[in-house]
Amino acid sequence: MLARFDRYVLGQLMVVFGFFAFVIVMIYWVNRAITLFDRLVGDGQSVRIFIEFTLLIIPFLLFIILPLAAFAAAINVANRLSSESEMVVLRSSGISAFRMARSSFVFGVLVCTVMLILSHVLVPIARTQLALREADLAEDVTAQFLEEGRFLFPAAGVAVFIGEITPGGVLERVLLSDARRPDARVIYTADQALLVKADDGPRLVMIDGLAQSLDANDALSVLSFQDFAFNLGELATPVARVIRDLRAYPTRALLQADPALLEVTGFSKAQFLHEAHTRTSKPLAAIFIAVIGFSCLLIGSFSRFGFWQQVAFGVLLLVALQLINNAAENAAQSDVQAWPLLYAPVLAGALISAAMLTLADQPLMARLRAMRAAP
């Protein structure tokens, strides 16, 4: 019977966990998506780029919200079991609190496994791809031209103005000033222009325009043309790509903390070790976050006014764990020898869970619950 009960509770936990995870992820995702939309689409990027960026941030968002979703699911399921007297029947038959919380522990282990996969595999891959795509966009000179009604400066000495961009991608009323050579400054104007891809880089093809050149002697010459191609690839300055997001590096590279990599990225060895061990400590803490959420409903008696006191107590315990985690992270980031402190929330969660389940099994607590229920 207990095995069937465990499967029943575990199934309820997974269903509610999926619901809370979806809702919280959507809240975070929409908030980030609005910011990304303003930044990317406002800079002339396509909707495809926007969708790609928003999908790449989902693994990290999942890693952040899964412990919260696990805690909320454990609270919700335990509250439902208590409200429907299923937990009362089991306690009356002599089932211990540790035995009843076994399903929540298994649930926490499943959440921990998912978070370990996210932190060690999916998040680094997604953050690496995101960093590379951001570098591609930063080096994409053509994207800097796709903004109308204002002067743009894609490179030193080069200014561009586009009056209007038609739905078909035609640039109208285009002005391009090339003053990279002080002795040969040129201003190109054209009624229409097109951006064309070529093997050696993108080109701006201007149609029916004028080229006004000013030499070192301030002599002005004007030349009309039917079409003229300006190589935009010359404006791109190749730079070495360095990923400065620690979440993008593999865990092994973070643990090794190679001095050359430290110098290139600008981070300290303590920060490298902090990121590496956080990828393990937070998933382990999620196990006991789920157990705490479930066990806080075991220490109170039935009340027709609900279980808000136990829920509030569980939230306070979660806040206390977060404070411990913040203090441990601050210490680990400043001291290279302090990385073991990152596992303090795991130990604190285990001790709190054991203490709450032990307290729920004490005869004194049973008598106190009976005295409260008697009136």
ZIBEL-V498492 format. One line per field, one symbol per residue. ss: DSSP state (~ for helix, > for strand, _ for the rest). psi: psi as a letter, one per 30 degrees, with the letter a starting at -180 (. if undefined). A space follows every 10 residues. Layout:
ss->???
psi->???
//
This chain:
ss->_~~~~~~~~~ ~~~~~~~~~~ ~~~~~~~~~~ ~~~~~~~~~~ ~~____~~~~ ~~~~~~_~~~ ~~~~~~~~~~ ~~~~~~~~~~ ~~~__~~~~~ ~~____~~~~ _~~~~~~~~~ ~~~~~~~~~~ ~~~~~~~~~~ ~~~~~~~~~_ _~~~~_____ >>>>>__>>> >>>>>_____ >>>>>>>>__ ___>>>>>>> >>>>>>____ __>>>>>>>> >>>>>____> >>>>>>>>>> >~~~~_____ _____~~~__ ~~~~~~__~~ ~~~~~___~~ ~~~~~~~~~~ ~~~~~~~~~~ ~~~~~_____ _______~~~ ~~~~~~~~~~ ~~~~~~~~~~ ~~~~____~~ ~~~~~~~~~~ ~~~~~~~~~~ __~~~~~~~~ ~~~~_
psi->eeeeeeeeee eeeeeeeeee eeeeeeeeee eeeeeeeeee efggllfeee eeeeeffeee eeeefeeeee eeeeeeeeee eeeggeeeee efggkleeef geeeeeeeee eeeeeeeeef deeeeeeeee eeeeeeeefj eefffhklgl kkiflkfkkk kkekjlfggk kkikkkkjhf jffikkkkkk ellkkkkleg llkjjkkiak jjkjafggkk kkkklekkkk jffffkjklk kkjgjfffkl eeeeeehkee eeeefgllee eeeeeefefe eeeeffefee eeeeffffgl lkkfgaheee eeeeeeeeee eeeeeeeeee eeffkffgff ffgeeeeeee eeeeeeeeef fkeeeeeeee eefe.
//
